[in-house]
Amino acid sequence: MPTSIAGGRKEVKDPFKTLASLYVPKDIKKAFRLSEIVYKSNILILRALYKLAEYPITPLKFNAIDARKEDADDDLSLKGDQVEEIYRKIFEEYLDFNKVLIELNLNYYLYSNDFPMLHMPFDRLAVCKECMKKAKAKIPRDAKDSTKRKQSVRGSLEVPIEELKDLKWVGTKFKAKCSKCGGEREFATRDVPARNHYAGVSMGRLSIFRVEIQELEFSGLKRYLYSPSEITKKNIRKNDPFTLANEPMVVLKAVSKNQKVEYFPHAVYHFKMPSPIFEVDSPWAWPLIVSAFQTIFFIQTMRRGAEAIAYTHIVPKHYISPGKELNSLLSEYDMDEVKTALEDAYKATQQDDDYVAVLPIPINAGILNQHGRTFLPQQEIAQATRELLTGIGIAEGLLTGQGPFSANSIAVRILENGFLSQRDMSRRFIKYAQRVIQGHFGLPPCEVDMTDFRKLDDSLHKKLVSGAVNAKQISTKTFVKELGYDPIEERETIRDEIKDETQFQAEMEGLLESERAKTAAKSQAAQAALMTESMITDIEKRTGAITIMIDGLVDKGYDKQWAMNYVSQYMAQQTAMAEQQAAQARAMEAEQAFMRDRMANATHGLNKAENQLQLHQAMDEAMQDPALMGYSQEQGSIDGIVRQAELMSDTDRKRFLDEMAARNPILYQQVVNMLGMPPQR
């Protein structure tokens, strides 16, 4: 309304009545539609909102709780790691929950409202009422177990609704052709939770455009009504089998009665941005984009003006003009013919770059709109864009990675602190989903949460925590978790690496021993060949000597036969002496070979013992501190050994204590006493 100004000057109009204010909606559904239009048409808004939505989301972590402390309905046969693996599959593989959270936050910033719906799998079983009536009639009324027998009869007659032929939804009842009694019959149905069908879990959303919230003024109680889409109504009315088998019964009945679907408050999760109280209070949060609409309208107006300026003053426009004065042209030429000739020449040059026009008069050719860039409102658009991003809650430097914002840790910290409440809302929704999944499938409890928020100045935080670990104020296990690793898994990995390295060294020693054995065998073979050659030469020499001795005796007059017998006896004596010497040499060689073999075995055993000792030492070091070998100066202290023993599994702890009892009984007794365990016998 008009406002008076001091000094008696004339009145001015309301400054809030701008051109943009004429387009600002007052209805919440129209505000949602306006936000959708802005999001689809403005790439800057799209990228800024997506950055805000994805930045605070971190990977999920799972921690199974001791099922023995919980309800007896849970499946206690599952171990902790099996429970965590089931939850991990449901959340990460089947639901893709990180994507769900990003989309949830995207709607949070765009519409300031969202209604995620967790759909749990069920089997819709149907039974022919006529067949069930006949079967129940055969059961005596006075039977003690008549109720159980009736339930058993129904269970034997029920079939999945997908198997029915000519399935129809008439009014609020199912009708189909019965394969047992024949003809079209009415079927009774019931929905049974699919306890083991983990892959059937899905995440849907109620469209905020079709949700109606009724809130009582004083009690604050709410009622949620939902109008199914036209596609859903059409599928139900044309008896689509997939729709009839999987849509909730409350939806089927509401469509049949032309009513809205009513949800209980506990069945609806309203993801709502905190908002103040307005004059006309509403259970909805007002969209953030609508509050920034005037700035967006100004930017779009400036861009539309820039587009007009670009078309009028920047897009090149060619012109042709006569090169002589107009009076002389009028007296000498027919201007209609000159105009036609100029137009024909211009068209010909546009079609053929090599065309040469011959004109009867001199002409001037030029280009207009060469200085229109100075009219563009670039500075105004840039300033308005910065104001828009600031209003949304994101700095320009965070989108581009440039400017002082990227190096300003205080500004980054202020931005990150703004995400904490948003993360809390996301974490509450994760717990809500975990409770629904646990109750539906009858699973043991498991804590599901997002990992810690990785802030830009976490390096300083890690140094402080490292110092606290050094001072024994924080446990090693806590610090390893702070780094984002599983301490038990890391300890097992270190132990496996040490075992692999030790095994590799042992294999290398075995290969070296094998090569040494091959070399020794080759040497022995060469020596045997040399000895054989020497024996052949010796035999040849002896044969020649025998011949010479026999011929010498015959020349002296001895009988040849006697000479041969004499020489044979002599050579036999020489051979016996040579064999005796050879036997002594072989005995000495065997003794030396035996000693060499004993030395090689002793060397191999010593190497294995040294490797085993290195393994024990490395395992001791790994068990003392798996992730911070350089941070602790008291790795061998009894407190450190006890703390690491507490973190071990039962099997590793028993093996560790057995080795300690054999190597250091006194230390073993001290560690067992501090652990509160009875000494092992």
C-alpha positions in Angstrom: 0.0 0.0 0.0 1.2 3.6 -0.5 3.5 5.0 2.1 4.0 8.7 3.1 7.6 10.1 3.1 8.8 12.8 5.6 9.0 16.4 4.3 5.6 16.4 2.6 6.8 14.8 -0.5 4.5 12.7 -2.7 3.6 9.1 -1.8 5.4 6.1 -3.3 4.1 2.7 -3.9 4.8 -0.4 -1.8 8.5 -1.5 -2.7 7.6 -5.1 -2.3 5.1 -4.9 -5.1 7.5 -5.8 -7.9 6.8 -7.3 -11.3 8.2 -10.6 -10.0 5.8 -10.6 -7.0 2.9 -10.9 -9.4 4.2 -14.4 -10.3 4.9 -15.6 -6.7 2.3 -18.3 -5.9 0.4 -18.3 -2.7 -0.8 -21.9 -3.0 1.7 -24.6 -1.8 1.1 -26.9 -4.8 1.7 -24.0 -7.2 4.9 -23.2 -5.3 6.0 -26.8 -6.0 5.3 -26.5 -9.7 7.2 -23.2 -9.8 10.2 -24.8 -8.1 10.1 -27.6 -10.7 10.0 -25.2 -13.6 13.0 -23.2 -12.2 14.9 -26.5 -11.6 14.4 -27.8 -15.1 15.2 -24.5 -16.8 18.2 -23.2 -14.8 21.4 -25.3 -14.9 23.0 -23.2 -12.2 20.1 -24.0 -9.8 20.3 -27.7 -10.8 24.0 -28.0 -10.1 23.9 -26.0 -6.9 21.1 -28.1 -5.4 22.8 -31.3 -6.5 26.0 -30.2 -4.8 24.2 -29.4 -1.6 22.4 -32.8 -1.8 25.4 -35.0 -2.3 28.1 -33.3 -0.2 27.0 -34.5 3.3 26.2 -38.1 2.2 28.9 -40.6 3.2 29.1 -44.4 2.8 27.1 -46.6 5.2 28.6 -48.7 8.0 27.1 -51.7 9.7 27.5 -53.0 13.2 25.6 -56.1 14.3 24.3 -56.1 17.9 24.3 -59.1 20.1 21.1 -60.8 19.2 20.9 -62.7 22.5 20.0 -59.4 24.2 17.1 -58.7 21.9 13.7 -60.2 21.2 13.2 -63.9 20.8 11.4 -63.4 17.5 14.6 -62.6 15.8 16.6 -65.2 13.9 19.3 -66.0 16.4 21.0 -68.6 14.2 22.8 -65.9 12.2 26.2 -64.7 13.3 27.3 -61.1 13.4 29.2 -61.0 10.1 26.2 -62.8 8.4 23.8 -60.3 9.8 25.9 -57.4 8.6 26.2 -58.9 5.1 22.4 -59.3 4.9 21.9 -55.6 5.9 24.7 -54.5 3.5 23.1 -56.3 0.6 19.6 -54.8 1.3 20.8 -51.3 1.8 23.7 -51.1 -0.8 22.7 -53.6 -3.5 18.9 -53.8 -3.5 18.0 -50.2 -2.3 21.2 -48.3 -3.5 20.7 -46.3 -0.3 23.4 -43.6 -1.0 21.5 -42.7 -4.2 18.2 -42.7 -2.2 19.7 -40.3 0.3 21.0 -37.9 -2.4 17.5 -37.9 -4.1 15.9 -37.3 -0.7 18.2 -34.3 0.0 17.6 -33.0 -3.6 13.8 -32.9 -2.9 14.6 -31.4 0.5 16.3 -28.4 -1.1 14.0 -28.1 -4.1 10.6 -28.6 -2.5 11.6 -28.5 1.2 9.4 -31.7 1.5 9.5 -35.3 0.5 7.6 -38.5 1.3 9.9 -41.6 0.9 8.0 -44.9 1.1 9.8 -48.2 1.9 7.9 -51.0 0.1 8.4 -54.4 1.7 7.8 -57.6 -0.3 4.7 -59.7 0.2 3.0 -62.7 -1.4 -0.7 -62.1 -2.2 -2.4 -65.5 -1.8 -5.9 -66.2 -3.1 -8.5 -68.9 -2.3 -11.8 -69.7 -4.0 -14.6 -69.0 -1.4 -16.8 -71.7 -2.8 -14.0 -74.4 -2.6 -13.1 -73.2 0.9 -16.8 -73.3 2.0 -17.1 -76.9 0.8 -13.9 -78.0 2.5 -14.8 -76.4 5.8 -18.2 -78.1 5.7 -16.5 -81.5 6.0 -14.9 -80.6 9.3 -17.0 -81.5 12.4 -18.1 -78.5 14.4 -17.4 -80.2 17.8 -13.8 -81.1 16.8 -11.4 -79.7 19.4 -8.9 -78.6 16.7 -11.5 -77.3 14.3 -9.9 -73.8 14.1 -6.5 -75.3 13.2 -8.0 -77.7 10.7 -9.9 -74.8 9.0 -6.7 -72.8 8.8 -4.9 -75.9 7.4 -7.6 -76.3 4.8 -7.3 -72.7 3.7 -3.5 -73.1 3.4 -3.9 -76.1 1.2 -6.3 -74.4 -1.2 -4.4 -71.0 -1.5 -2.5 -70.2 -4.6 -0.5 -67.1 -5.6 -2.8 -64.6 -7.2 -0.5 -64.4 -10.3 -1.6 -68.0 -11.2 -5.3 -67.1 -11.4 -6.9 -66.9 -14.9 -9.1 -64.0 -16.0 -8.3 -62.1 -12.8 -10.6 -59.1 -12.2 -11.1 -56.5 -9.6 -14.8 -55.9 -9.3 -15.9 -53.3 -6.7 -13.8 -54.3 -3.7 -13.5 -58.0 -4.5 -11.3 -60.3 -6.6 -13.0 -62.6 -9.2 -11.3 -65.1 -11.4 -11.9 -68.5 -13.0 -11.4 -71.4 -10.5 -9.5 -74.3 -11.9 -11.1 -76.7 -9.3 -14.8 -76.0 -9.2 -15.0 -74.2 -12.6 -16.7 -71.0 -13.6 -16.0 -67.4 -12.4 -15.8 -67.3 -8.6 -15.1 -64.8 -5.9 -11.6 -65.1 -4.3 -10.6 -64.2 -0.8 -7.0 -62.9 -0.5 -4.4 -62.2 2.2 -1.0 -60.6 2.0 1.8 -62.7 3.6 5.2 -61.0 4.2 7.9 -62.6 2.1 10.4 -63.2 4.9 13.4 -64.3 2.7 12.8 -62.3 -0.4 15.4 -59.5 0.4 15.7 -58.5 -3.2 12.0 -57.5 -3.2 12.7 -54.4 -1.0 12.2 -51.2 -3.0 12.1 -47.5 -2.3 9.2 -45.4 -3.7 8.0 -41.8 -3.2 4.6 -40.2 -2.7 4.3 -37.3 -5.2 4.0 -34.1 -3.2 1.6 -32.8 -5.8 -1.0 -35.4 -4.8 -0.4 -35.5 -1.1 -2.9 -33.7 1.2 -2.1 -33.1 4.9 -4.8 -32.3 7.4 -3.4 -31.0 10.7 -5.5 -30.3 13.8 -4.8 -26.8 15.2 -4.5 -27.7 18.9 -3.6 -31.3 19.2 -1.2 -31.3 16.2 -2.5 -34.6 15.0 -2.0 -35.2 11.3 -3.9 -37.1 8.6 -2.2 -38.0 5.3 -4.4 -38.4 2.2 -3.0 -39.4 -1.2 -4.7 -39.3 -4.7 -3.4 -42.1 -6.9 -2.2 -41.1 -10.4 -4.3 -41.5 -13.5 -1.9 -44.2 -14.7 -2.5 -46.3 -11.5 -6.3 -45.8 -11.8 -6.2 -46.9 -15.4 -4.2 -50.0 -14.7 -6.5 -51.0 -11.8 -9.7 -50.4 -13.9 -8.4 -52.4 -16.8 -7.4 -55.3 -14.5 -3.7 -55.3 -15.1 -2.4 -58.5 -13.4 0.9 -57.0 -12.3 -0.9 -54.0 -10.7 -3.5 -56.2 -9.0 -0.9 -58.5 -7.5 1.5 -55.9 -6.1 -0.4 -52.7 -5.3 -1.5 -52.5 -1.6 -5.1 -53.4 -0.9 -5.8 -49.9 0.5 -5.0 -48.4 -2.9 -7.2 -50.9 -4.8 -10.1 -50.2 -2.6 -9.6 -46.4 -2.7 -9.6 -46.4 -6.5 -12.7 -48.6 -6.6 -14.6 -46.1 -4.3 -13.2 -43.0 -6.0 -11.6 -42.0 -2.8 -8.2 -40.9 -1.6 -5.8 -43.3 0.1 -5.5 -42.6 3.8 -2.2 -43.4 5.5 -1.6 -43.7 9.2 0.9 -41.1 10.5 3.4 -43.8 11.6 3.3 -45.3 8.0 4.4 -42.0 6.4 7.9 -40.5 6.8 7.6 -36.7 6.1 11.1 -35.4 5.3 10.5 -31.7 6.0 12.7 -28.7 6.1 12.4 -26.8 9.4 10.2 -23.7 8.9 8.9 -20.8 11.0 5.2 -20.1 11.8 3.4 -18.1 9.2 0.1 -16.1 9.5 -1.7 -18.9 7.7 0.1 -21.9 9.2 0.6 -25.0 7.1 1.9 -28.5 7.8 4.1 -28.0 4.7 7.5 -26.4 4.6 7.7 -23.5 2.1 10.0 -24.2 -0.9 13.4 -22.5 -0.8 13.3 -21.7 -4.5 10.1 -19.6 -4.1 11.9 -17.4 -1.6 14.6 -16.8 -4.1 12.2 -16.4 -7.0 12.5 -12.6 -7.3 16.3 -12.9 -7.7 15.8 -15.7 -10.3 13.1 -13.6 -12.1 15.6 -10.7 -12.3 18.3 -12.9 -13.7 16.0 -14.4 -16.3 14.8 -10.9 -17.3 18.4 -9.7 -17.7 19.2 -12.7 -19.8 16.2 -12.2 -22.0 17.3 -8.6 -22.5 20.8 -9.8 -23.2 19.3 -12.2 -25.8 17.5 -9.3 -27.5 20.6 -7.1 -27.4 22.7 -9.9 -28.9 20.2 -10.4 -31.7 19.8 -6.6 -32.4 23.3 -5.3 -31.8 25.7 -8.3 -32.0 24.4 -10.6 -34.8 26.1 -9.4 -38.0 23.9 -7.7 -40.6 25.2 -7.0 -44.1 24.3 -3.9 -46.1 24.8 -2.6 -49.7 24.6 1.0 -50.8 25.3 3.0 -54.0 28.7 4.6 -54.3 27.4 7.7 -56.0 25.1 10.5 -54.9 21.4 9.8 -55.1 20.5 12.7 -57.4 22.9 11.6 -60.1 21.6 8.0 -59.8 18.0 9.1 -60.3 18.8 11.0 -63.4 20.9 8.4 -65.0 19.5 4.9 -63.9 16.3 3.2 -63.3 16.5 2.5 -59.6 14.1 -0.5 -59.7 16.4 -2.2 -62.1 19.5 -1.3 -60.0 17.8 -2.8 -56.9 16.9 -6.0 -58.7 20.5 -6.3 -60.0 22.0 -5.8 -56.5 19.6 -8.3 -55.0 20.4 -10.9 -57.7 24.2 -10.3 -57.2 23.9 -10.7 -53.4 22.0 -14.0 -53.7 24.5 -15.3 -56.3 27.5 -14.6 -54.0 25.7 -16.3 -51.1 25.4 -19.5 -53.1 28.8 -19.4 -54.8 31.9 -18.0 -53.1 33.7 -17.7 -56.5 30.9 -15.7 -58.2 32.0 -12.3 -59.5 29.2 -9.8 -59.9 29.3 -7.1 -62.7 27.1 -4.1 -61.7 26.3 -0.9 -63.7 27.2 1.4 -60.8 29.8 1.6 -58.0 28.6 0.2 -54.6 29.6 0.2 -51.0 29.3 -3.0 -48.8 29.6 -3.2 -45.1 28.5 -4.9 -41.8 26.4 -3.5 -39.0 26.3 -4.4 -35.2 30.0 -4.6 -34.5 29.9 -2.7 -31.2 26.9 -4.3 -29.4 28.9 -6.1 -26.8 29.1 -3.0 -24.6 25.3 -3.2 -24.1 25.3 -6.7 -22.5 24.4 -6.7 -18.7 27.0 -9.2 -17.7 28.0 -7.5 -14.4 24.4 -7.2 -13.3 23.8 -10.9 -14.0 27.0 -12.0 -12.2 26.1 -10.0 -9.1 22.6 -11.3 -9.0 23.9 -14.9 -9.5 26.2 -14.5 -6.5 23.3 -13.2 -4.4 21.2 -16.2 -5.5 23.8 -18.7 -4.6 24.4 -17.1 -1.2 20.7 -17.2 -0.5 20.5 -20.9 -1.4 23.4 -21.5 1.0 26.3 -22.4 -1.4 29.3 -20.3 -2.4 30.3 -19.9 -6.0 33.8 -21.2 -5.2 32.4 -24.5 -4.0 30.9 -25.1 -7.5 33.9 -23.9 -9.5 36.8 -24.8 -7.2 38.1 -21.2 -7.7 38.3 -18.1 -5.7 39.1 -17.3 -2.1 36.3 -19.6 -0.8 38.2 -22.7 -1.7 41.1 -21.7 0.5 39.1 -20.2 3.4 38.8 -22.9 6.1 36.5 -20.7 8.2 34.0 -20.3 5.4 34.2 -24.0 4.6 33.6 -24.8 8.3 30.6 -22.6 8.4 29.2 -24.3 5.3 29.9 -27.8 6.7 28.3 -27.0 10.0 25.1 -26.2 8.1 25.0 -29.8 6.9 25.0 -31.3 10.4 21.2 -30.9 10.9 20.6 -32.3 7.4 22.8 -35.3 8.2 20.9 -35.9 11.4 17.6 -36.0 9.4 19.2 -38.5 7.0 20.4 -40.6 9.8 17.0 -40.7 11.4 15.5 -41.9 8.2 18.2 -44.6 8.0 17.3 -45.8 11.5 13.6 -45.7 10.5 14.4 -47.9 7.4 16.5 -50.3 9.5 13.7 -50.8 12.0 11.1 -51.5 9.3 13.5 -54.0 7.5 14.3 -55.7 10.8 10.7 -56.1 11.8 9.5 -57.3 8.3 12.2 -60.0 7.8 12.6 -60.9 11.5 16.4 -60.2 11.4 18.6 -59.6 14.4 19.3 -55.9 15.1 22.1 -54.2 13.3 23.2 -50.6 13.7 23.2 -48.9 10.3 24.7 -45.4 10.1 26.7 -43.1 7.8 30.5 -43.0 8.3 31.9 -39.9 9.8 31.7 -36.7 7.8 35.0 -36.0 6.1 35.7 -32.4 6.7 38.3 -30.4 4.8 40.4 -29.8 7.9 40.4 -33.4 9.1 44.3 -33.6 8.8 44.6 -31.5 12.0 42.0 -33.6 13.7 44.0 -36.8 12.8 47.2 -35.3 14.3 45.4 -34.5 17.5 44.0 -38.0 17.8 47.4 -39.5 16.9 48.9 -37.6 19.8 46.2 -38.9 22.1 47.0 -42.4 21.0 50.7 -41.8 21.8 49.7 -40.6 25.3 47.5 -43.7 25.8 44.4 -41.5 26.1 42.7 -43.1 23.1 42.9 -46.8 22.0 44.5 -47.9 18.8 41.2 -49.5 17.8 39.4 -46.2 18.0 42.0 -44.4 16.0 42.0 -47.0 13.2 38.2 -46.7 13.1 38.6 -42.9 12.9 40.7 -43.4 9.8 37.9 -45.3 8.2 39.3 -48.8 8.5 38.3 -52.0 10.3 40.9 -52.7 13.0 40.2 -56.5 13.1 40.4 -56.7 9.3 43.6 -54.7 9.1 45.2 -56.9 11.8 44.3 -60.0 9.8 45.6 -58.5 6.6 49.0 -57.7 8.3 49.2 -61.2 9.7 48.4 -62.7 6.3 51.1 -60.5 4.6 53.7 -61.6 7.2 52.8 -65.3 6.6 53.0 -64.8 2.8 56.3 -63.1 3.1 57.7 -65.8 5.3 56.4 -68.6 3.1 57.9 -66.8 0.1 61.3 -66.7 1.8 61.0 -70.4 2.7 60.2 -71.3 -0.9 63.1 -69.3 -2.1 65.4 -71.1 0.3 64.0 -74.4 -1.0 64.7 -73.4 -4.6 68.3 -72.4 -3.7 68.8 -75.8 -2.0 67.4 -77.6 -5.0 69.8 -75.7 -7.3 72.7 -76.6 -5.0 71.7 -80.2 -5.1 71.5 -80.1 -8.9 74.9 -78.5 -9.1 76.3 -81.2 -6.8 74.8 -84.0 -8.9 76.3 -82.5 -12.0 79.7 -82.3 -10.3 79.4 -85.9 -9.2 78.4 -87.0 -12.7 81.4 -85.2 -14.1 83.7 -86.8 -11.6 82.2 -90.3 -12.3 82.8 -89.8 -16.1 86.4 -88.7 -15.4 86.9 -91.8 -13.2 85.5 -94.0 -15.9 87.8 -92.5 -18.5 90.7 -92.9 -16.2 89.8 -96.6 -15.5 89.6 -97.3 -19.3 93.1 -95.7 -19.7 94.4 -97.7 -16.8 92.9 -101.0 -18.2 94.6 -100.2 -21.6 97.9 -99.6 -19.9 97.6 -102.8 -17.8 96.7 -104.9 -20.9 99.8 -103.6 -22.7 101.9 -104.3 -19.6 100.6 -107.9 -19.4 101.4 -108.5 -23.0 104.9 -107.2 -22.6 105.5 -109.3 -19.4 104.2 -112.5 -21.1 106.4 -111.9 -24.2 109.4 -111.2 -21.9 109.0 -114.5 -20.1 108.5 -116.4 -23.3 111.7 -114.9 -24.7 113.6 -116.1 -21.5 112.5 -119.6 -22.3 109.5 -120.1 -20.1 106.4 -121.9 -21.3 103.8 -119.5 -22.7 101.0 -121.1 -20.6 103.1 -120.9 -17.5 104.0 -117.3 -18.3 100.3 -116.4 -18.7 99.4 -118.1 -15.3 102.2 -116.3 -13.6 101.3 -112.9 -15.0 97.6 -113.5 -14.1 98.4 -114.2 -10.5 100.6 -111.1 -10.3 98.0 -108.8 -11.9 95.3 -110.3 -9.5 97.5 -109.3 -6.5 97.9 -105.8 -8.0 94.1 -105.6 -8.7 93.3 -106.6 -5.1 95.6 -103.9 -3.8 94.0 -101.3 -6.1 90.5 -102.3 -5.1 91.4 -102.0 -1.4 92.8 -98.5 -2.0 89.7 -97.6 -4.1 87.4 -98.9 -1.3 89.3 -96.8 1.2 88.9 -93.8 -1.1 85.2 -94.4 -1.5 84.7 -94.7 2.2 86.4 -91.4 2.7 84.3 -89.8 -0.1 81.1 -91.2 1.4 82.1 -89.8 4.8 82.7 -86.4 3.3 79.4 -86.5 1.3 77.5 -87.5 4.5 79.1 -84.6 6.3 78.2 -82.2 3.5 74.6 -83.5 3.5 74.4 -83.0 7.3 75.8 -79.5 6.9 73.2 -78.6 4.2 70.3 -80.0 6.3 71.6 -78.1 9.3 71.8 -74.9 7.2 68.2 -75.4 5.9 66.9 -76.1 9.4 68.7 -73.0 10.7 67.1 -70.9 8.0 63.7 -72.2 8.8 64.2 -71.6 12.4 65.3 -68.0 11.7 62.3 -67.5 9.4 59.9 -68.8 12.1 61.5 -66.5 14.6 61.0 -63.6 12.3 57.4 -64.6 11.9 56.8 -64.7 15.6 58.5 -61.4 16.1 56.6 -59.8 13.2 53.3 -61.2 14.5 54.1 -59.9 18.0 54.7 -56.5 16.5 51.5 -56.7 14.4 49.5 -57.7 17.5 51.0 -54.9 19.5 49.9 -52.2 17.1 48.5 -53.1 13.6 48.1 -49.6 12.2 50.4 -47.3 14.2 53.9 -48.9 14.3 55.4 -45.4 14.4 53.2 -43.7 16.9 53.8 -45.9 20.0 57.1 -45.9 21.9 56.0 -48.7 24.4 55.1 -51.5 22.1 56.5 -54.2 24.4 54.7 -53.0 27.5 52.4 -55.4 29.4 49.5 -53.0 29.1 49.9 -52.9 25.3 50.1 -56.7 25.1 47.0 -57.1 27.2 45.1 -54.5 25.1 46.0 -56.2 21.9 45.1 -59.6 23.3 41.6 -58.3 24.2 41.1 -57.2 20.5 42.0 -60.7 19.2 39.6 -63.4 18.3 39.4 -66.4 20.7 41.4 -68.6 18.4 44.2 -66.0 17.8 44.3 -65.2 21.6 44.7 -68.9 22.5 47.5 -69.4 20.0 49.2 -66.1 21.1 49.0 -67.1 24.8 50.3 -70.7 24.1 53.4 -69.3 22.4 53.9 -66.8 25.2 53.7 -69.6 27.8 56.4 -71.5 26.0 58.7 -68.6 25.5 58.2 -66.5 28.6 56.2 -68.1 31.4 56.6 -65.1 33.7 55.2 -62.7 31.2 52.5 -65.2 30.4 51.4 -65.4 34.0 51.2 -61.5 34.3 49.2 -61.2 31.1 46.7 -63.9 32.1 46.2 -62.3 35.5 45.5 -58.9 33.9 43.1 -60.5 31.4 41.2 -62.2 34.3 41.6 -65.6 32.7 42.5 -68.9 34.4 46.0 -70.2 33.4 46.0 -72.8 30.7 47.2 -76.2 31.5 
